[in-house]
Amino acid sequence: MPTVKLHPNIPVQLTLLSLEGELDNGIVHYQTSAGILSVSRNVAENINALELRIGEAFQICKQVRGGFAEYTVWLAGESERGR
């Protein structure tokens, strides 16, 4: 399965194929519609806080400012309307 590459300041819409991520050396790996998404535990906690269901879309963006990266996650519009 390919790896999801996040480019600076460009949101990516994904759906989880499994609700459980696999933890490996502080990195959580999720199976998504676009491939394997690897994120820190902090970002994984933010994804888990969305309380996603299988097939529900979310977006993630690697926001880069002044050489510092911050990851933001949120429900995709159609997922939010479907709740």
N, C-alpha and C positions, 0 to 999 in steps of 0.2 A: 504494500500500500504506500502511495506517495506521502511526502511530508508537506503539511500546510506551511507556506512561507508567508509571513506577514511583512508587508512593505510599509515604510513609514507613512503615517497619516492617511492611509487608504483602508477604509473599513472592509471587512470580509464577512459575508453571510455564510453560516454553517448550520448543519443540524447534527446532533449527536446520534451515532448508531448504537451507542451503549451509554448508559447513565453513569457507569463506573469508570473512572480513569485509573490507569496503572501507574503507581508511584515507583520511581527509580532515581535514587540519589537526589531527592528533593525536587525532582521534575515530575509533573503529572502528564501522562500521555493519554489523550482521548481519541477514540475512533470517530471520525466525522465523515460527512458526505463528501468532503474534498480530500480526505486522507488523514494522516495522524497529526494532531495538534499537540504540540509539546509546550507546556507553560509552567511557571513557578507555582508553588503551593498557594501563594497569595492570589494569583490570578485564578487558579482552580477554585479557591474559596468563593471568589466573585461569580464564577460560572455556576457553582453549586447553589449560590444564593438566589439565582434566577428560578430555581425549582423547575427546570426544564423537563419535558416529557419527550420520549422517543419521537423523532420526526418534527419536533418544534424548533423553529429557526431562531437563531440568535446572531448577533453581530459582535465582532471583536475588532479593535483598532489599536495598533501600536503607535501611540502619539509621541512624536519626537520633538522636543524643544530644547535648544541649547545643548545638544549632545546627550540629553537625558531622555530615556524612554519610559513611558507609562502606558499600561495596557488598560483599556476600557472595554467593558462588555455590557450589552443590553439586549433585551428582547427585540426581535425583528417586528416590524409593524404588524404583519399578518398574524404572528403568534400572540401579540398583545391583544389584538382585536378578537382573537379566538377564545380568549379567557373569559 
